[in-house]
Amino acid sequence: MADIIELLECRDEGALDLLRTHYGDYCRAILLRLLGTEEETEEALSDVWMQVWNAIPPARPRHLKAYL
């Protein structure tokens, strides 16, 4: 979603809330299948959001879901 990417580029912390709302279940499901426990999944999910925050900018992915 371009709006989320624009907010991330502006360093608006509301972008993290939007990421969680729009992509949280998707990312959680993938991580849970890979890691197997809720605890590890939640920790990894926090790491995902931090990595996205640190990567955008300079990255500007065309497909945010695929990027995640």
mmCIF file as Biopython writes it, N, C-alpha, C and O atoms, coordinates in Angstrom:
data_model
#
loop_
_atom_site.group_PDB
_atom_site.id
_atom_site.type_symbol
_atom_site.label_atom_id
_atom_site.label_alt_id
_atom_site.label_comp_id
_atom_site.label_asym_id
_atom_site.label_entity_id
_atom_site.label_seq_id
_atom_site.pdbx_PDB_ins_code
_atom_site.Cartn_x
_atom_site.Cartn_y
_atom_site.Cartn_z
_atom_site.occupancy
_atom_site.B_iso_or_equiv
_atom_site.auth_seq_id
_atom_site.auth_asym_id
_atom_site.pdbx_PDB_model_num
ATOM 1   N N  . MET A ? 1  ? 0.837  -1.177  0.000  1.0 0.0 1  A 1 
ATOM 2   C CA . MET A ? 1  ? 0.000  0.000   0.000  1.0 0.0 1  A 1 
ATOM 3   C C  . MET A ? 1  ? 0.884  1.242   0.000  1.0 0.0 1  A 1 
ATOM 4   O O  . MET A ? 1  ? 1.728  1.427   0.876  1.0 0.0 1  A 1 
ATOM 5   N N  . ALA A ? 2  ? 0.675  2.059   -0.970 1.0 0.0 2  A 1 
ATOM 6   C CA . ALA A ? 2  ? 1.492  3.260   -1.136 1.0 0.0 2  A 1 
ATOM 7   C C  . ALA A ? 2  ? 1.388  4.181   0.071  1.0 0.0 2  A 1 
ATOM 8   O O  . ALA A ? 2  ? 2.371  4.825   0.440  1.0 0.0 2  A 1 
ATOM 9   N N  . ASP A ? 3  ? 0.208  4.255   0.696  1.0 0.0 3  A 1 
ATOM 10  C CA . ASP A ? 3  ? 0.028  5.134   1.857  1.0 0.0 3  A 1 
ATOM 11  C C  . ASP A ? 3  ? 0.963  4.742   2.994  1.0 0.0 3  A 1 
ATOM 12  O O  . ASP A ? 3  ? 1.568  5.606   3.629  1.0 0.0 3  A 1 
ATOM 13  N N  . ILE A ? 4  ? 1.082  3.466   3.247  1.0 0.0 4  A 1 
ATOM 14  C CA . ILE A ? 4  ? 1.947  2.993   4.327  1.0 0.0 4  A 1 
ATOM 15  C C  . ILE A ? 4  ? 3.404  3.304   4.003  1.0 0.0 4  A 1 
ATOM 16  O O  . ILE A ? 4  ? 4.158  3.736   4.875  1.0 0.0 4  A 1 
ATOM 17  N N  . ILE A ? 5  ? 3.791  3.090   2.780  1.0 0.0 5  A 1 
ATOM 18  C CA . ILE A ? 5  ? 5.170  3.383   2.378  1.0 0.0 5  A 1 
ATOM 19  C C  . ILE A ? 5  ? 5.452  4.871   2.522  1.0 0.0 5  A 1 
ATOM 20  O O  . ILE A ? 5  ? 6.523  5.254   2.992  1.0 0.0 5  A 1 
ATOM 21  N N  . GLU A ? 6  ? 4.519  5.703   2.128  1.0 0.0 6  A 1 
ATOM 22  C CA . GLU A ? 6  ? 4.709  7.155   2.272  1.0 0.0 6  A 1 
ATOM 23  C C  . GLU A ? 6  ? 4.844  7.541   3.736  1.0 0.0 6  A 1 
ATOM 24  O O  . GLU A ? 6  ? 5.680  8.376   4.080  1.0 0.0 6  A 1 
ATOM 25  N N  . LEU A ? 7  ? 4.033  6.944   4.601  1.0 0.0 7  A 1 
ATOM 26  C CA . LEU A ? 7  ? 4.134  7.236   6.034  1.0 0.0 7  A 1 
ATOM 27  C C  . LEU A ? 7  ? 5.473  6.770   6.598  1.0 0.0 7  A 1 
ATOM 28  O O  . LEU A ? 7  ? 6.073  7.453   7.428  1.0 0.0 7  A 1 
ATOM 29  N N  . LEU A ? 8  ? 5.939  5.611   6.147  1.0 0.0 8  A 1 
ATOM 30  C CA . LEU A ? 8  ? 7.247  5.137   6.591  1.0 0.0 8  A 1 
ATOM 31  C C  . LEU A ? 8  ? 8.351  6.080   6.141  1.0 0.0 8  A 1 
ATOM 32  O O  . LEU A ? 8  ? 9.283  6.357   6.895  1.0 0.0 8  A 1 
ATOM 33  N N  . GLU A ? 9  ? 8.248  6.566   4.929  1.0 0.0 9  A 1 
ATOM 34  C CA . GLU A ? 9  ? 9.250  7.507   4.421  1.0 0.0 9  A 1 
ATOM 35  C C  . GLU A ? 9  ? 9.261  8.804   5.214  1.0 0.0 9  A 1 
ATOM 36  O O  . GLU A ? 9  ? 10.303 9.443   5.358  1.0 0.0 9  A 1 
ATOM 37  N N  . CYS A ? 10 ? 8.101  9.191   5.728  1.0 0.0 10 A 1 
ATOM 38  C CA . CYS A ? 10 ? 7.997  10.405  6.549  1.0 0.0 10 A 1 
ATOM 39  C C  . CYS A ? 10 ? 8.316  10.130  8.018  1.0 0.0 10 A 1 
ATOM 40  O O  . CYS A ? 10 ? 8.269  11.034  8.852  1.0 0.0 10 A 1 
ATOM 41  N N  . ARG A ? 11 ? 8.639  8.875   8.325  1.0 0.0 11 A 1 
ATOM 42  C CA . ARG A ? 11 ? 8.951  8.438   9.691  1.0 0.0 11 A 1 
ATOM 43  C C  . ARG A ? 11 ? 7.767  8.616   10.628 1.0 0.0 11 A 1 
ATOM 44  O O  . ARG A ? 11 ? 7.939  8.922   11.808 1.0 0.0 11 A 1 
ATOM 45  N N  . ASP A ? 12 ? 6.566  8.421   10.099 1.0 0.0 12 A 1 
ATOM 46  C CA . ASP A ? 12 ? 5.331  8.505   10.880 1.0 0.0 12 A 1 
ATOM 47  C C  . ASP A ? 12 ? 5.083  7.156   11.543 1.0 0.0 12 A 1 
ATOM 48  O O  . ASP A ? 12 ? 4.894  6.153   10.856 1.0 0.0 12 A 1 
ATOM 49  N N  . GLU A ? 13 ? 5.083  7.126   12.869 1.0 0.0 13 A 1 
ATOM 50  C CA . GLU A ? 13 ? 4.918  5.871   13.593 1.0 0.0 13 A 1 
ATOM 51  C C  . GLU A ? 13 ? 3.548  5.244   13.380 1.0 0.0 13 A 1 
ATOM 52  O O  . GLU A ? 13 ? 3.360  4.062   13.666 1.0 0.0 13 A 1 
ATOM 53  N N  . GLY A ? 14 ? 2.602  6.005   12.889 1.0 0.0 14 A 1 
ATOM 54  C CA . GLY A ? 14 ? 1.291  5.454   12.551 1.0 0.0 14 A 1 
ATOM 55  C C  . GLY A ? 14 ? 1.391  4.402   11.463 1.0 0.0 14 A 1 
ATOM 56  O O  . GLY A ? 14 ? 0.504  3.559   11.333 1.0 0.0 14 A 1 
ATOM 57  N N  . ALA A ? 15 ? 2.451  4.440   10.685 1.0 0.0 15 A 1 
ATOM 58  C CA . ALA A ? 15 ? 2.671  3.438   9.640  1.0 0.0 15 A 1 
ATOM 59  C C  . ALA A ? 15 ? 2.810  2.045   10.250 1.0 0.0 15 A 1 
ATOM 60  O O  . ALA A ? 15 ? 2.383  1.058   9.652  1.0 0.0 15 A 1 
ATOM 61  N N  . LEU A ? 16 ? 3.401  1.965   11.427 1.0 0.0 16 A 1 
ATOM 62  C CA . LEU A ? 16 ? 3.561  0.659   12.081 1.0 0.0 16 A 1 
ATOM 63  C C  . LEU A ? 16 ? 2.207  0.101   12.486 1.0 0.0 16 A 1 
ATOM 64  O O  . LEU A ? 16 ? 1.976  -1.104  12.380 1.0 0.0 16 A 1 
ATOM 65  N N  . ASP A ? 17 ? 1.312  0.960   12.947 1.0 0.0 17 A 1 
ATOM 66  C CA . ASP A ? 17 ? -0.045 0.508   13.276 1.0 0.0 17 A 1 
ATOM 67  C C  . ASP A ? 17 ? -0.760 0.001   12.035 1.0 0.0 17 A 1 
ATOM 68  O O  . ASP A ? 17 ? -1.459 -1.012  12.081 1.0 0.0 17 A 1 
ATOM 69  N N  . LEU A ? 18 ? -0.583 0.708   10.927 1.0 0.0 18 A 1 
ATOM 70  C CA . LEU A ? 18 ? -1.213 0.269   9.673  1.0 0.0 18 A 1 
ATOM 71  C C  . LEU A ? 18 ? -0.618 -1.049  9.194  1.0 0.0 18 A 1 
ATOM 72  O O  . LEU A ? 18 ? -1.342 -1.914  8.702  1.0 0.0 18 A 1 
ATOM 73  N N  . LEU A ? 19 ? 0.681  -1.205  9.334  1.0 0.0 19 A 1 
ATOM 74  C CA . LEU A ? 19 ? 1.316  -2.478  8.973  1.0 0.0 19 A 1 
ATOM 75  C C  . LEU A ? 19 ? 0.711  -3.618  9.775  1.0 0.0 19 A 1 
ATOM 76  O O  . LEU A ? 19 ? 0.362  -4.660  9.221  1.0 0.0 19 A 1 
ATOM 77  N N  . ARG A ? 20 ? 0.590  -3.418  11.077 1.0 0.0 20 A 1 
ATOM 78  C CA . ARG A ? 20 ? 0.021  -4.458  11.939 1.0 0.0 20 A 1 
ATOM 79  C C  . ARG A ? 20 ? -1.416 -4.765  11.557 1.0 0.0 20 A 1 
ATOM 80  O O  . ARG A ? 20 ? -1.821 -5.927  11.523 1.0 0.0 20 A 1 
ATOM 81  N N  . THR A ? 21 ? -2.183 -3.726  11.271 1.0 0.0 21 A 1 
ATOM 82  C CA . THR A ? 21 ? -3.594 -3.911  10.925 1.0 0.0 21 A 1 
ATOM 83  C C  . THR A ? 21 ? -3.758 -4.647  9.602  1.0 0.0 21 A 1 
ATOM 84  O O  . THR A ? 21 ? -4.551 -5.583  9.507  1.0 0.0 21 A 1 
ATOM 85  N N  . HIS A ? 22 ? -3.021 -4.235  8.591  1.0 0.0 22 A 1 
ATOM 86  C CA . HIS A ? 22 ? -3.210 -4.779  7.246  1.0 0.0 22 A 1 
ATOM 87  C C  . HIS A ? 22 ? -2.428 -6.072  6.989  1.0 0.0 22 A 1 
ATOM 88  O O  . HIS A ? 22 ? -2.871 -6.915  6.208  1.0 0.0 22 A 1 
ATOM 89  N N  . TYR A ? 23 ? -1.281 -6.234  7.632  1.0 0.0 23 A 1 
ATOM 90  C CA . TYR A ? 23 ? -0.412 -7.359  7.311  1.0 0.0 23 A 1 
ATOM 91  C C  . TYR A ? 23 ? -0.044 -8.221  8.518  1.0 0.0 23 A 1 
ATOM 92  O O  . TYR A ? 23 ? 0.679  -9.207  8.371  1.0 0.0 23 A 1 
ATOM 93  N N  . GLY A ? 24 ? -0.520 -7.871  9.685  1.0 0.0 24 A 1 
ATOM 94  C CA . GLY A ? 24 ? -0.166 -8.611  10.892 1.0 0.0 24 A 1 
ATOM 95  C C  . GLY A ? 24 ? -0.564 -10.073 10.854 1.0 0.0 24 A 1 
ATOM 96  O O  . GLY A ? 24 ? 0.249  -10.944 11.164 1.0 0.0 24 A 1 
ATOM 97  N N  . ASP A ? 25 ? -1.810 -10.358 10.475 1.0 0.0 25 A 1 
ATOM 98  C CA . ASP A ? 25 ? -2.272 -11.747 10.430 1.0 0.0 25 A 1 
ATOM 99  C C  . ASP A ? 25 ? -1.499 -12.549 9.386  1.0 0.0 25 A 1 
ATOM 100 O O  . ASP A ? 25 ? -1.134 -13.701 9.618  1.0 0.0 25 A 1 
ATOM 101 N N  . TYR A ? 26 ? -1.259 -11.934 8.253  1.0 0.0 26 A 1 
ATOM 102 C CA . TYR A ? 26 ? -0.514 -12.584 7.167  1.0 0.0 26 A 1 
ATOM 103 C C  . TYR A ? 26 ? 0.895  -12.957 7.631  1.0 0.0 26 A 1 
ATOM 104 O O  . TYR A ? 26 ? 1.322  -14.102 7.479  1.0 0.0 26 A 1 
ATOM 105 N N  . CYS A ? 27 ? 1.608  -11.991 8.193  1.0 0.0 27 A 1 
ATOM 106 C CA . CYS A ? 27 ? 2.979  -12.241 8.646  1.0 0.0 27 A 1 
ATOM 107 C C  . CYS A ? 27 ? 2.997  -13.221 9.817  1.0 0.0 27 A 1 
ATOM 108 O O  . CYS A ? 27 ? 3.863  -14.093 9.886  1.0 0.0 27 A 1 
ATOM 109 N N  . ARG A ? 28 ? 2.040  -13.077 10.740 1.0 0.0 28 A 1 
ATOM 110 C CA . ARG A ? 28 ? 1.974  -13.963 11.893 1.0 0.0 28 A 1 
ATOM 111 C C  . ARG A ? 28 ? 1.783  -15.418 11.443 1.0 0.0 28 A 1 
ATOM 112 O O  . ARG A ? 28 ? 2.430  -16.319 11.977 1.0 0.0 28 A 1 
ATOM 113 N N  . ALA A ? 29 ? 0.907  -15.646 10.475 1.0 0.0 29 A 1 
ATOM 114 C CA . ALA A ? 29 ? 0.650  -17.007 10.002 1.0 0.0 29 A 1 
ATOM 115 C C  . ALA A ? 29 ? 1.904  -17.631 9.403  1.0 0.0 29 A 1 
ATOM 116 O O  . ALA A ? 29 ? 2.201  -18.799 9.654  1.0 0.0 29 A 1 
ATOM 117 N N  . ILE A ? 30 ? 2.628  -16.864 8.623  1.0 0.0 30 A 1 
ATOM 118 C CA . ILE A ? 30 ? 3.867  -17.376 8.024  1.0 0.0 30 A 1 
ATOM 119 C C  . ILE A ? 30 ? 4.889  -17.689 9.107  1.0 0.0 30 A 1 
ATOM 120 O O  . ILE A ? 30 ? 5.498  -18.759 9.106  1.0 0.0 30 A 1 
ATOM 121 N N  . LEU A ? 31 ? 5.072  -16.762 10.022 1.0 0.0 31 A 1 
ATOM 122 C CA . LEU A ? 31 ? 6.060  -16.961 11.077 1.0 0.0 31 A 1 
ATOM 123 C C  . LEU A ? 31 ? 5.692  -18.118 11.994 1.0 0.0 31 A 1 
ATOM 124 O O  . LEU A ? 31 ? 6.567  -18.871 12.422 1.0 0.0 31 A 1 
ATOM 125 N N  . LEU A ? 32 ? 4.417  -18.267 12.298 1.0 0.0 32 A 1 
ATOM 126 C CA . LEU A ? 32 ? 3.992  -19.361 13.168 1.0 0.0 32 A 1 
ATOM 127 C C  . LEU A ? 32 ? 4.276  -20.711 12.513 1.0 0.0 32 A 1 
ATOM 128 O O  . LEU A ? 32 ? 4.699  -21.650 13.186 1.0 0.0 32 A 1 
ATOM 129 N N  . ARG A ? 33 ? 4.044  -20.810 11.206 1.0 0.0 33 A 1 
ATOM 130 C CA . ARG A ? 33 ? 4.357  -22.055 10.493 1.0 0.0 33 A 1 
ATOM 131 C C  . ARG A ? 33 ? 5.861  -22.341 10.513 1.0 0.0 33 A 1 
ATOM 132 O O  . ARG A ? 33 ? 6.279  -23.493 10.623 1.0 0.0 33 A 1 
ATOM 133 N N  . LEU A ? 34 ? 6.658  -21.294 10.407 1.0 0.0 34 A 1 
ATOM 134 C CA . LEU A ? 34 ? 8.110  -21.477 10.394 1.0 0.0 34 A 1 
ATOM 135 C C  . LEU A ? 34 ? 8.689  -21.747 11.781 1.0 0.0 34 A 1 
ATOM 136 O O  . LEU A ? 34 ? 9.587  -22.574 11.938 1.0 0.0 34 A 1 
ATOM 137 N N  . LEU A ? 35 ? 8.166  -21.040 12.785 1.0 0.0 35 A 1 
ATOM 138 C CA . LEU A ? 35 ? 8.778  -21.086 14.110 1.0 0.0 35 A 1 
ATOM 139 C C  . LEU A ? 35 ? 8.082  -22.034 15.085 1.0 0.0 35 A 1 
ATOM 140 O O  . LEU A ? 35 ? 8.724  -22.588 15.978 1.0 0.0 35 A 1 
ATOM 141 N N  . GLY A ? 36 ? 6.782  -22.218 14.918 1.0 0.0 36 A 1 
ATOM 142 C CA . GLY A ? 36 ? 6.064  -23.212 15.709 1.0 0.0 36 A 1 
ATOM 143 C C  . GLY A ? 36 ? 5.496  -22.780 17.041 1.0 0.0 36 A 1 
ATOM 144 O O  . GLY A ? 36 ? 4.614  -23.458 17.567 1.0 0.0 36 A 1 
ATOM 145 N N  . THR A ? 37 ? 5.969  -21.663 17.623 1.0 0.0 37 A 1 
ATOM 146 C CA . THR A ? 37 ? 5.417  -21.227 18.914 1.0 0.0 37 A 1 
ATOM 147 C C  . THR A ? 37 ? 4.983  -19.768 18.835 1.0 0.0 37 A 1 
ATOM 148 O O  . THR A ? 37 ? 5.544  -18.967 18.087 1.0 0.0 37 A 1 
ATOM 149 N N  . GLU A ? 38 ? 3.972  -19.454 19.628 1.0 0.0 38 A 1 
ATOM 150 C CA . GLU A ? 38 ? 3.462  -18.075 19.672 1.0 0.0 38 A 1 
ATOM 151 C C  . GLU A ? 38 ? 4.535  -17.109 20.173 1.0 0.0 38 A 1 
ATOM 152 O O  . GLU A ? 38 ? 4.686  -16.009 19.641 1.0 0.0 38 A 1 
ATOM 153 N N  . GLU A ? 39 ? 5.264  -17.523 21.183 1.0 0.0 39 A 1 
ATOM 154 C CA . GLU A ? 39 ? 6.285  -16.647 21.780 1.0 0.0 39 A 1 
ATOM 155 C C  . GLU A ? 39 ? 7.342  -16.258 20.745 1.0 0.0 39 A 1 
ATOM 156 O O  . GLU A ? 39 ? 7.668  -15.080 20.597 1.0 0.0 39 A 1 
ATOM 157 N N  . GLU A ? 40 ? 7.871  -17.245 20.034 1.0 0.0 40 A 1 
ATOM 158 C CA . GLU A ? 40 ? 8.884  -16.965 19.017 1.0 0.0 40 A 1 
ATOM 159 C C  . GLU A ? 40 ? 8.287  -16.155 17.870 1.0 0.0 40 A 1 
ATOM 160 O O  . GLU A ? 40 ? 8.947  -15.288 17.297 1.0 0.0 40 A 1 
ATOM 161 N N  . THR A ? 41 ? 7.040  -16.449 17.548 1.0 0.0 41 A 1 
ATOM 162 C CA . THR A ? 41 ? 6.363  -15.727 16.471 1.0 0.0 41 A 1 
ATOM 163 C C  . THR A ? 41 ? 6.210  -14.251 16.817 1.0 0.0 41 A 1 
ATOM 164 O O  . THR A ? 41 ? 6.480  -13.391 15.979 1.0 0.0 41 A 1 
ATOM 165 N N  . GLU A ? 42 ? 5.788  -13.952 18.016 1.0 0.0 42 A 1 
ATOM 166 C CA . GLU A ? 42 ? 5.607  -12.555 18.422 1.0 0.0 42 A 1 
ATOM 167 C C  . GLU A ? 42 ? 6.930  -11.805 18.434 1.0 0.0 42 A 1 
ATOM 168 O O  . GLU A ? 42 ? 6.997  -10.643 18.034 1.0 0.0 42 A 1 
ATOM 169 N N  . GLU A ? 43 ? 7.971  -12.468 18.889 1.0 0.0 43 A 1 
ATOM 170 C CA . GLU A ? 43 ? 9.294  -11.839 18.895 1.0 0.0 43 A 1 
ATOM 171 C C  . GLU A ? 43 ? 9.775  -11.566 17.470 1.0 0.0 43 A 1 
ATOM 172 O O  . GLU A ? 43 ? 10.293 -10.489 17.175 1.0 0.0 43 A 1 
ATOM 173 N N  . ALA A ? 44 ? 9.600  -12.539 16.606 1.0 0.0 44 A 1 
ATOM 174 C CA . ALA A ? 44 ? 10.011 -12.374 15.210 1.0 0.0 44 A 1 
ATOM 175 C C  . ALA A ? 44 ? 9.184  -11.306 14.510 1.0 0.0 44 A 1 
ATOM 176 O O  . ALA A ? 44 ? 9.708  -10.547 13.695 1.0 0.0 44 A 1 
ATOM 177 N N  . LEU A ? 45 ? 7.903  -11.244 14.822 1.0 0.0 45 A 1 
ATOM 178 C CA . LEU A ? 45 ? 7.030  -10.240 14.212 1.0 0.0 45 A 1 
ATOM 179 C C  . LEU A ? 45 ? 7.471  -8.831  14.608 1.0 0.0 45 A 1 
ATOM 180 O O  . LEU A ? 45 ? 7.458  -7.919  13.781 1.0 0.0 45 A 1 
ATOM 181 N N  . SER A ? 46 ? 7.852  -8.657  15.849 1.0 0.0 46 A 1 
ATOM 182 C CA . SER A ? 46 ? 8.391  -7.364  16.277 1.0 0.0 46 A 1 
ATOM 183 C C  . SER A ? 46 ? 9.657  -7.025  15.501 1.0 0.0 46 A 1 
ATOM 184 O O  . SER A ? 46 ? 9.877  -5.874  15.123 1.0 0.0 46 A 1 
ATOM 185 N N  . ASP A ? 47 ? 10.479 -8.027  15.270 1.0 0.0 47 A 1 
ATOM 186 C CA . ASP A ? 47 ? 11.696 -7.822  14.486 1.0 0.0 47 A 1 
ATOM 187 C C  . ASP A ? 47 ? 11.372 -7.433  13.043 1.0 0.0 47 A 1 
ATOM 188 O O  . ASP A ? 47 ? 12.057 -6.600  12.450 1.0 0.0 47 A 1 
ATOM 189 N N  . VAL A ? 48 ? 10.333 -8.036  12.489 1.0 0.0 48 A 1 
ATOM 190 C CA . VAL A ? 48 ? 9.918  -7.705  11.121 1.0 0.0 48 A 1 
ATOM 191 C C  . VAL A ? 48 ? 9.541  -6.233  11.039 1.0 0.0 48 A 1 
ATOM 192 O O  . VAL A ? 48 ? 9.996  -5.522  10.143 1.0 0.0 48 A 1 
ATOM 193 N N  . TRP A ? 49 ? 8.706  -5.772  11.975 1.0 0.0 49 A 1 
ATOM 194 C CA . TRP A ? 49 ? 8.272  -4.366  11.936 1.0 0.0 49 A 1 
ATOM 195 C C  . TRP A ? 49 ? 9.468  -3.435  12.078 1.0 0.0 49 A 1 
ATOM 196 O O  . TRP A ? 49 ? 9.525  -2.401  11.411 1.0 0.0 49 A 1 
ATOM 197 N N  . MET A ? 50 ? 10.425 -3.783  12.936 1.0 0.0 50 A 1 
ATOM 198 C CA . MET A ? 50 ? 11.612 -2.944  13.116 1.0 0.0 50 A 1 
ATOM 199 C C  . MET A ? 50 ? 12.459 -2.926  11.850 1.0 0.0 50 A 1 
ATOM 200 O O  . MET A ? 50 ? 12.975 -1.878  11.461 1.0 0.0 50 A 1 
ATOM 201 N N  . GLN A ? 51 ? 12.602 -4.077  11.210 1.0 0.0 51 A 1 
ATOM 202 C CA . GLN A ? 51 ? 13.387 -4.145  9.978  1.0 0.0 51 A 1 
ATOM 203 C C  . GLN A ? 51 ? 12.740 -3.319  8.869  1.0 0.0 51 A 1 
ATOM 204 O O  . GLN A ? 51 ? 13.433 -2.643  8.108  1.0 0.0 51 A 1 
ATOM 205 N N  . VAL A ? 52 ? 11.425 -3.374  8.782  1.0 0.0 52 A 1 
ATOM 206 C CA . VAL A ? 52 ? 10.719 -2.568  7.773  1.0 0.0 52 A 1 
ATOM 207 C C  . VAL A ? 52 ? 10.925 -1.091  8.073  1.0 0.0 52 A 1 
ATOM 208 O O  . VAL A ? 52 ? 11.201 -0.305  7.167  1.0 0.0 52 A 1 
ATOM 209 N N  . TRP A ? 53 ? 10.793 -0.709  9.331  1.0 0.0 53 A 1 
ATOM 210 C CA . TRP A ? 53 ? 10.989 0.685   9.742  1.0 0.0 53 A 1 
ATOM 211 C C  . TRP A ? 53 ? 12.384 1.174   9.346  1.0 0.0 53 A 1 
ATOM 212 O O  . TRP A ? 53 ? 12.544 2.299   8.872  1.0 0.0 53 A 1 
ATOM 213 N N  . ASN A ? 54 ? 13.381 0.325   9.542  1.0 0.0 54 A 1 
ATOM 214 C CA . ASN A ? 54 ? 14.759 0.702   9.237  1.0 0.0 54 A 1 
ATOM 215 C C  . ASN A ? 54 ? 15.081 0.652   7.743  1.0 0.0 54 A 1 
ATOM 216 O O  . ASN A ? 54 ? 15.993 1.339   7.284  1.0 0.0 54 A 1 
ATOM 217 N N  . ALA A ? 55 ? 14.342 -0.152  6.985  1.0 0.0 55 A 1 
ATOM 218 C CA . ALA A ? 55 ? 14.650 -0.348  5.562  1.0 0.0 55 A 1 
ATOM 219 C C  . ALA A ? 55 ? 13.948 0.647   4.639  1.0 0.0 55 A 1 
ATOM 220 O O  . ALA A ? 55 ? 14.429 0.921   3.539  1.0 0.0 55 A 1 
ATOM 221 N N  . ILE A ? 56 ? 12.818 1.186   5.083  1.0 0.0 56 A 1 
ATOM 222 C CA . ILE A ? 56 ? 12.056 2.125   4.247  1.0 0.0 56 A 1 
ATOM 223 C C  . ILE A ? 56 ? 12.076 3.484   4.926  1.0 0.0 56 A 1 
ATOM 224 O O  . ILE A ? 56 ? 11.515 3.596   6.016  1.0 0.0 56 A 1 
ATOM 225 N N  . PRO A ? 57 ? 12.664 4.497   4.377  1.0 0.0 57 A 1 
ATOM 226 C CA . PRO A ? 57 ? 13.555 4.482   3.240  1.0 0.0 57 A 1 
ATOM 227 C C  . PRO A ? 57 ? 14.916 3.905   3.615  1.0 0.0 57 A 1 
ATOM 228 O O  . PRO A ? 57 ? 15.190 3.733   4.803  1.0 0.0 57 A 1 
ATOM 229 N N  . PRO A ? 58 ? 15.740 3.614   2.688  1.0 0.0 58 A 1 
ATOM 230 C CA . PRO A ? 58 ? 15.763 3.989   1.284  1.0 0.0 58 A 1 
ATOM 231 C C  . PRO A ? 58 ? 14.965 3.048   0.376  1.0 0.0 58 A 1 
ATOM 232 O O  . PRO A ? 58 ? 14.608 3.424   -0.740 1.0 0.0 58 A 1 
ATOM 233 N N  . ALA A ? 59 ? 14.685 1.829   0.846  1.0 0.0 59 A 1 
ATOM 234 C CA . ALA A ? 59 ? 13.913 0.915   -0.003 1.0 0.0 59 A 1 
ATOM 235 C C  . ALA A ? 59 ? 12.528 1.498   -0.265 1.0 0.0 59 A 1 
ATOM 236 O O  . ALA A ? 59 ? 11.964 2.187   0.585  1.0 0.0 59 A 1 
ATOM 237 N N  . ARG A ? 60 ? 11.995 1.222   -1.428 1.0 0.0 60 A 1 
ATOM 238 C CA . ARG A ? 60 ? 10.635 1.625   -1.781 1.0 0.0 60 A 1 
ATOM 239 C C  . ARG A ? 60 ? 10.002 0.481   -2.571 1.0 0.0 60 A 1 
ATOM 240 O O  . ARG A ? 60 ? 9.924  0.528   -3.799 1.0 0.0 60 A 1 
ATOM 241 N N  . PRO A ? 61 ? 9.546  -0.557  -1.839 1.0 0.0 61 A 1 
ATOM 242 C CA . PRO A ? 61 ? 9.020  -1.741  -2.522 1.0 0.0 61 A 1 
ATOM 243 C C  . PRO A ? 61 ? 7.730  -1.450  -3.285 1.0 0.0 61 A 1 
ATOM 244 O O  . PRO A ? 61 ? 6.889  -0.665  -2.847 1.0 0.0 61 A 1 
ATOM 245 N N  . ARG A ? 62 ? 7.599  -2.097  -4.426 1.0 0.0 62 A 1 
ATOM 246 C CA . ARG A ? 62 ? 6.376  -1.937  -5.230 1.0 0.0 62 A 1 
ATOM 247 C C  . ARG A ? 62 ? 5.243  -2.736  -4.622 1.0 0.0 62 A 1 
ATOM 248 O O  . ARG A ? 62 ? 4.089  -2.308  -4.658 1.0 0.0 62 A 1 
ATOM 249 N N  . HIS A ? 63 ? 5.562  -3.898  -4.061 1.0 0.0 63 A 1 
ATOM 250 C CA . HIS A ? 63 ? 4.565  -4.799  -3.490 1.0 0.0 63 A 1 
ATOM 251 C C  . HIS A ? 63 ? 4.918  -5.039  -2.024 1.0 0.0 63 A 1 
ATOM 252 O O  . HIS A ? 63 ? 5.748  -5.890  -1.701 1.0 0.0 63 A 1 
ATOM 253 N N  . LEU A ? 64 ? 4.280  -4.283  -1.156 1.0 0.0 64 A 1 
ATOM 254 C CA . LEU A ? 64 ? 4.624  -4.331  0.264  1.0 0.0 64 A 1 
ATOM 255 C C  . LEU A ? 64 ? 4.395  -5.720  0.844  1.0 0.0 64 A 1 
ATOM 256 O O  . LEU A ? 64 ? 5.213  -6.194  1.633  1.0 0.0 64 A 1 
ATOM 257 N N  . LYS A ? 65 ? 3.319  -6.375  0.480  1.0 0.0 65 A 1 
ATOM 258 C CA . LYS A ? 65 ? 3.034  -7.708  1.019  1.0 0.0 65 A 1 
ATOM 259 C C  . LYS A ? 65 ? 4.149  -8.676  0.659  1.0 0.0 65 A 1 
ATOM 260 O O  . LYS A ? 65 ? 4.602  -9.437  1.514  1.0 0.0 65 A 1 
ATOM 261 N N  . ALA A ? 66 ? 4.591  -8.662  -0.569 1.0 0.0 66 A 1 
ATOM 262 C CA . ALA A ? 66 ? 5.690  -9.531  -0.990 1.0 0.0 66 A 1 
ATOM 263 C C  . ALA A ? 66 ? 6.984  -9.131  -0.287 1.0 0.0 66 A 1 
ATOM 264 O O  . ALA A ? 66 ? 7.784  -9.994  0.076  1.0 0.0 66 A 1 
ATOM 265 N N  . TYR A ? 67 ? 7.192  -7.855  -0.095 1.0 0.0 67 A 1 
ATOM 266 C CA . TYR A ? 67 ? 8.396  -7.361  0.583  1.0 0.0 67 A 1 
ATOM 267 C C  . TYR A ? 67 ? 8.456  -7.870  2.022  1.0 0.0 67 A 1 
ATOM 268 O O  . TYR A ? 67 ? 9.512  -8.266  2.515  1.0 0.0 67 A 1 
ATOM 269 N N  . LEU A ? 68 ? 7.310  -7.848  2.675  1.0 0.0 68 A 1 
ATOM 270 C CA . LEU A ? 68 ? 7.274  -8.326  4.056  1.0 0.0 68 A 1 
ATOM 271 C C  . LEU A ? 68 ? 7.630  -9.792  4.133  1.0 0.0 68 A 1 
ATOM 272 O O  . LEU A ? 68 ? 7.650  -10.366 5.222  1.0 0.0 68 A 1 
#
